[in-house]
């Protein structure tokens, strides 16, 4: 996980310090993006939230928070959780024109049978801006 975040940081800093003036860094509260994807044997739908973005030519790189709805069937015995739950993730998003590729990270809390841990996923979406 640390290596992934380190690599993302190096990649973004390399784009920021290029000799061209085509790169532009911006902070925003909402990007106008809808994404659906797969994480931890279930699905998610999210809309990018507060983030920092870097635009470089026709590409846009976003690192930010992902307010989401996660959909996953609880297969444990006894009492069960709802299959649809609100969740907040964090992730890396790449936009090319209107197409979106996202790598989100969601934290699953500790239960009586499992330790808490981060789950990585993948999603595809559309940029409305």
BELNORMO-V863879 format. One record per pair of residues at least 12 apart in sequence whose ideal C-beta (glycine too) atoms are under 6 Angstrom apart, sorted by sequence separation. I is the first residue (numbers start at 1). J is the second residue. D is the distance in whole Angstrom. If there is no record, write none. Layout:
BEGIN
((I & J & D) (I & J & D))
END
This chain:
BEGIN
((91 & 103 & 6) (34 & 47 & 6) (51 & 64 & 2) (71 & 84 & 5) (91 & 104 & 4) (105 & 118 & 5) (106 & 119 & 5) (50 & 64 & 6) (91 & 105 & 6) (33 & 48 & 5) (50 & 65 & 5) (70 & 85 & 5) (89 & 104 & 5) (90 & 105 & 5) (105 & 120 & 6) (48 & 64 & 6) (49 & 65 & 4) (89 & 105 & 6) (31 & 48 & 4) (70 & 87 & 5) (89 & 106 & 4) (104 & 121 & 5) (49 & 67 & 5) (68 & 87 & 5) (87 & 106 & 6) (46 & 66 & 4) (29 & 50 & 5) (67 & 88 & 6) (68 & 89 & 6) (102 & 123 & 4) (46 & 68 & 4) (66 & 89 & 4) (44 & 68 & 5) (45 & 69 & 5) (27 & 52 & 5) (65 & 90 & 6) (66 & 91 & 5) (100 & 125 & 4) (44 & 70 & 5) (26 & 53 & 5) (100 & 127 & 6) (43 & 71 & 4) (98 & 126 & 6) (25 & 54 & 5) (42 & 71 & 6) (63 & 92 & 6) (98 & 127 & 5) (42 & 72 & 3) (24 & 55 & 5) (62 & 93 & 4) (95 & 127 & 5) (23 & 56 & 5) (61 & 94 & 6) (22 & 57 & 6) (60 & 95 & 4) (59 & 96 & 6) (66 & 104 & 5) (15 & 54 & 6) (15 & 56 & 5) (12 & 54 & 6) (35 & 100 & 6) (33 & 100 & 6) (35 & 102 & 5) (39 & 106 & 6) (40 & 119 & 4) (39 & 119 & 5) (39 & 121 & 3) (38 & 121 & 6) (8 & 92 & 6) (37 & 121 & 5) (37 & 122 & 5) (37 & 123 & 2) (36 & 123 & 6) (35 & 123 & 4) (35 & 125 & 3) (34 & 125 & 5) (33 & 125 & 6) (34 & 126 & 6) (33 & 127 & 5) (32 & 128 & 4) (32 & 129 & 4))
END
